[in-house]
Amino acid sequence: MWGSGTDADAAADADALKAYVVRVRLAGTIATSREKSLTRYRLFAAGDPRALIGLEPAADWSVNEVLRVMAEQCGVSADPRHTSGLDSIDPDCTLAGLDAFADRLGAAAARHAAVLIGTGHPHRLLGFYGGLADALSAAGCTVLTPAYGHCVDIATRFGVRTYNLDYVRGVALMREPGVRREPGEPGVHTHSPLPVRTALDAVADAGGPLPELVIGDHGWVCGAGQLGFEAIGLADTDDPALFVGQAEGRVSAVVPLDDAVRSDYYRPLTRYVLNRACLSQ
C-alpha cells in the first residue's frame, strides 16, 4: 500500500497512513490521559528530572508555555481548563513529524553515517527501530553498539536499580541483570538519559567514530541532543521534553504519537519512513 513512487502515489500513501494512525489510535484520540500529560508539563516547568529526561532547557518554561508548544507540535488542546479525559494528537502533526524524521534518516544514509539507536520502550518500539537499523546497515551506515553489557544505575519509583545495557538488532535497551533474551522479555521501560550517556562515553573512550545521528525516544533523544548530537525520535503527549528540545533546536525531529500501542501497529510507520528516505527494509 505504501511507497509506490510518484508524487500522486506519495500523496495517497500519506492520506492512507493518516487514516491508519487514527484508526489504530496512534493519533487522534489516544490512550494517554490528559491528567498524565498536564502533570508532566507541570513537572517539566518545575525542572523535575523525571520530566526533563536529560534536557537542560535554555529558557525558563512556564506550564502555559509548555502547553502552547505541545498544542502546536502535537495538536493537544491548548485550553488549560481542559483537565480530564483522554488526550489527542493531530494526525497531520504525526505525518509532518514522520516526514521530517524520514528526511533526517535519508540524509544520514546518503553519507553512510555512524548512527546510534536506543529505546526506553522496547516492549512496543523495538520492532520499529530494528527495521530502521537493518535498513541503515544495508545502506552502508555503521550502526554502533557501544558499552554492551555495561551496568547503569537508574532511579526508579522503587529506588535506584542496576540494569545492563544490551543490544537487539542493533537497538540499545536496558535489561534486568541475569534475564535471558526471551521473546517476551525484550527489556525494561525507562525514561533515563543515563543509558545514552553511558553509550556515548564508551564510544569516546574507545576513540571510535561518534554517531552523526541518534535515533530513539525518551532520554535517548534528550540526552543526546543536550550533548550536541543530532537526535530524532518518537514521543507521546506526556513527553514534553522532546518537543521543547525541538523548539529550542536541541532535537532535530520528533514524531508525536502514542508510544504504547501494540508493537505491530508501528510496522506501517517503518515502511513509510524507509520509503520516504529511499531505503529498503
Beta strands, then each sheet from edge to edge (+ up, - down):
strand 1: 28-33
strand 2: 86-89
strand 3: 114-118
strand 4: 142-143
strand 5: 151-156
strand 6: 159-168
strand 7: 171-175
strand 8: 213-217
strand 9: 231-235
strand 10: 253-256
sheet 1: 1+ 2-
sheet 2: 4+ 3+ 8+ 9+ 10+
sheet 3: 5+ 6- 7+
end
